[in-house]
């Protein structure tokens, strides 16, 4: 019995004349993700993507896990394929879905006849298949409102497809259809969630992390790598630029008011991240900031950091509370990594009484004693890149 996966595009179906462009990116992303799992043929028709194996053996559990993390997919199903013959369809339905039907008490059949040349209507298909399943599984009863198992029969151009309930996809838009942006990634809970959320809107990612050895350890850097590896299961491969930030922080500590330390540090981060973003063809910056969560994330503080960004700053978690952010981090499996006790440079150099309502002119005056461009050039020259 031949088995395949049927994928529903979801949001892509709403696109107009450029819909095929989005679908081609989705196919490209799927091919790339599935490459390590075997050889597959992918094709699209009638708002559906078909994944067919070319190998004799396929680990469908691994394939399903992979497909579930590809953005641009609303739902998918493992299905068996038979000829468009009602006798073969009823026989295959009883065999392919035998396990769930044997343990269920109620069921119903849903049919979709996309090929109008098929001689039976959708209600007739439901009646034929339903009757055959009642004979094969006499313990079952029909419940059209809340069945334990729904048997789906889809009559399409290439054959008849039989499957059980659909599995939810990752949703969103295919990564790469929304441009490219740089995520400022720390070791905390928020920034990996922000990266995931922007990738879901089709944004391809590059990452920027600020390291301050010896105040931060190699384990803190590996923590960030582990976080990005989890995000990359959804967002695809990306590069990580690791910025040496120790000298800048020490200079700020020596010459600037302590209560402005975090804000001046954030302004340097924005300047450097924007420089690296432009070098990597990015059109925006992404941060995990949420209004009011810490002193540097009040509206006046955000306005002061944005003043030097030079690129749009996207903040997808800006209106979320911590519990909402944590829920997403658990969903993408980054939470347990984020709470590992390896500090990043933002937590190491925290002032005792940070300013929450700064004025731009006082920050600019405080920075005037620093060789800003010289420090930025030094940091950019020392960036190390690694692939995720």
N, C-alpha and C positions, 0 to 999 in steps of 0.2 A: 504494500500500500504506500503510495507516494505521499510524502508529507512536506509542506511548505509553511511559510509565514505570510500572512496577509497584513498589510499595514495601512491604516487610515491616516490621511494627512492632516485632518482637522483644520486648523486655522489657514493653511495654505489654500484650501478650497475657496477662500474668500478673495484671493488675489485675482487681478484682472488680466490684462494682456501680458504681464510679466510673470505670470504664474509658473510657466515652464522653467524660468530661470531659478526660482526657488526650489522647484522639484529636482532640478539637476544637481543643485548643491546638496540637497538631502540625500540623493543617490550617491554622490561622491563621498559624503560623510559616512554613510552606511558601508560602502565598500571598504573604506579605510578602517573602520572599526571591526568589520567582520574578517578582515584579511588574516588575522592570527588564528581564526577558528576554523578555517577551511576554505574551500573554493565554492563560490556561489554565483548564480546568475540573478541579476536584479533587473526588473522591468516595471514600467508603470503603465496603467490603463484605468480609466473610469475612476479617478481619484483614489486609486489603490496602488500600493507598491507590492510587488510579488518577489519574495526571496526564495529561490529554489536551489537546493544543494547539488553540486556536481560530484561530490565524494560519496562513496558507498556508505560511510558511517558519519553521522552528524550528532554532536552533543547539543540537542535542542534546548536543554536547560541553560547552557552557557550562551547559546545564541539569543534566547529570550532575555536573559539578564543583560546582555549587551544592547539589544534593540531597545529595551526599556529605558536606557539612559541616553538615547540619541534625541536631541531636541528637534522639533518639527513633526513629531509623531503623536497623535492624540490617543490612539489605541491600536492594538495588534492582536492577532490570533494565530495559534498553531492550527493548521487545517490539513485535512487529507483531500486529495484530488482524485476524482474518478470521471469516467465518461459521462456525458449528459444523457443518461439513460435512467429512468426512474427505478428500475429493478436494481441496478448497480448502486444507485444512490441509497436506497433503503437498506441494502445489505451492508454497505460501507458505514452507514450511520450507526447501525447496531454494533458493528465490530469496533469502530474507531472510538466511540464514546461508551463502550461497555463498562469500563470501571466506574465513572461517575453515575451512570444509570443504574448499576447494580446496587449502589449504596443510597440512592435517592428514593424518595417516596412519591414525589410529584415532578412533572416535566411539562414542557410545551415545545412545539416546533415553530420556528419562524423561518419564512422563506423570502428570498429576494430574487426576482427573475430579471436580471439586467439584460439577458439575451431573450428578446421577445419572440424569437423563432422557436423556443422550446414549447412543446405542445401543451403542457399543463400550466395553468395559472398558479400564482403564489398560494391561494387557498387550497387548490387541488394538491399541490406539492405537500403542504402541511398535513392534509388529510391522509395522503398515501403514506408518508413517512411516519406520521403519528400512529396510524393503524398498525404498521409493521412493528414499531417499537413496543406497542402494547402487547402484541403477540409474543415478541421475543422476551419481554420483561413483564410478566403478568402481575407482578406486585405493584407496578406503577399506576398512578392515576393522573389524569390531565388537570392541570391548574393553569389557566391562561393569565391569571393576575399575579400570583407570587409563586412561581415554580421554583423548585430547588435546582433544577437543571433546565437550561434552555438549549435546544438543539438548533443550530443555524444551518440553513441550506442556501447557498448562493449560487445561482446559475449565471455564469459569466461567459465571456467570449471564448476563453481558453479551456473551460471545463466546468464541472460541478464541484463546489468546495463545501466541505462539511466541518463544522467546528463547534466548540462549546462557547462559554462566555468570553468576551474580549478582555484582554489585560490592559490596564491603563498605560499609556505612553508618558514620556516626559513633558509633552506639550511644547508650547513656545514656537520659535522659528529656528530653522537650520543655522547652526553656527557658521558665520562667514557671510550671511546675507545682510547683516546690519553694520558692516564696517569693522574696524579694529580699535581697541582701546587698551590703555594700560591700567592695571589694578595695583594700587599701593597695598601690598600684602604684609600684614604683621603676623604674629603668632597667635592672635586672639580669635574670638568667636565670630566677630562681625565681618571682617574683610573676606574670608572664604565664602560666606553667604552672599555678600555683595557680588563677588566674582561669578558665582553660580547663577544669580538672578539676572545679571546682564548677559551672560552666555545664553540664557534661556530666550532672550530677545534677539538672538542671532549675532551677538557681538563676539568676534574672535578676540582672544586675550593675549597680552604679554604682561609679565608681572615684574614689579619693582619692589625689592626688599632692602631696608636700611639696617646694616649691621654695625655694631659698635664694640668690636673686640678691644681690650679684654673684658669689658663690662658685660658683653653678651658672649655666649659660648657657641662652640660648633654645634652643640645639641640644639640650640635655639634655631640655627640655620637649617638643620635637618628636620626640625619640626615644621618649618615653613615648606620645605620640599615635600614632606609627607602630606601636608594640607593641600598643596597644589596637585599632587598626584591624585587625591580624591576628587578634586574639582575637575581635573582633566578627564575623568571617566565620563563626564557630561560635556565638558567644553572642548575636548580634544587636546592635542599637544600644544605646548606654549614654551616660550623662553622665559627664563627668570634672570633678571639683572640684579646682582647683589652689590649694593652701594656702600663703600667704606665711609662711615658717618662719624667716627670717633672724634676726629680733629675738629669738625664743625661743632659738635656738641661741647667739646672742651672750650673752644673759643667763645661760644655763647655763654657758657658758665663763668668764664673769667671776666667778660666785658659787659654783660647785659643784666638788667634787673631780674632777680629770680622769679618774680611773679609773671614775667613775660616770657620766661624760658620756653615753655611748651609751644606757645604761639609762634615765636621766632623759629623754633625748630621745625614746626609744621610748614612755615613759609619756605624754609630751605628745601624741605621735602617736595613741596609743590613745584618749586623752580627746577629741581633736579629731575623729578619725574616727568615734567613737561619736556625737558630737553631730551631725555631718553625716549619718551613717547614719540616725539617727532622723528628721531633717528630710526624708529621702528615703524614708521608710517601709521601711527595711531592718530585718531581724530579727537580723542577725549581721554580724561582721567577718570578712574573709578575709585571711590573710597567706601569704607564701611561705617561712615559716620551716621549717628542718629541724634536728632535734636535733643539737647539737654542731658545726654547720657553722661558726659564728663565736661569739665570746664572748657575745654577747647572746642566743644561742639554746641555752644550757644549760637544764636543767629549772629550777634556781633562778631564772635570769634570766627565763624565760618566765612563771613564777609571779608575779614582781614586776610584769611589764607587764600581765598579765591582771588584776591586782588593781584596776586603774583602768578597765578596758575597758567596763564597764556592759552589754555585750552578749556573747553567746557568740562565741568566736574560733575560726574554722574554719581548720585548717592541713592542707590535703590532701597536701602533700609532706613532712610531718613525719618520716616513716620512710623516705624515699627518699635514696639517695646522689646525689652530683653527676652521675655518669654517667647515672643513670636520669632525672634531671631534664633533662639535656641532650638525651637521646633524645626526650623529649616535645617539648622546645622546637624541635628539628629537624623533628619531625612537623608542628607547627603553624606552622612557618616564622618563628619569632621569634628563633632563636638568633643569626643574623647581625646582627640589629638590636641585640640585647642586648649584644653584645660591642663595639659602637661606643664609642670612647673619650670619652664625654661623661658626666662624673661626676654622681651625684645627691648630695643633702645628707647621706646616711648615710656615704658614702665620703669626703666632704670633711672632715667633723668627726670623725675617728676618733682616739681616745686612743692613746697609745703602749703603755700597759699596762692594758687594760680588765679590770674585775672580772668573773670568771666564776662566782663563787658568792656573789652579793650576798644581803644580808638586807633584808627589806622595811622594817624599822624604820630602817636607816641611809639608805635611799633617801628615806623620808618625812622624816627629819631634814634631809637635804641639800636637799630641795625646799622646806623650810619658810622658807628665806630668799628665796624667789621669790614674786612676786604671781601665783600659778598661774592663778586665775580671770580676772584682768585680761589676762594674756597669751593665754589661750584665747579670750576674747571678741574681742580685737584680731585674732587670726588668723582666726577664723570670719567676722568682718565683712569681711575682705579677700579671701575666697575668690572666685575667678573660675571660672565654669562654661563648658564647651564640649561640644558634641555630638560623639559618635564614631559 
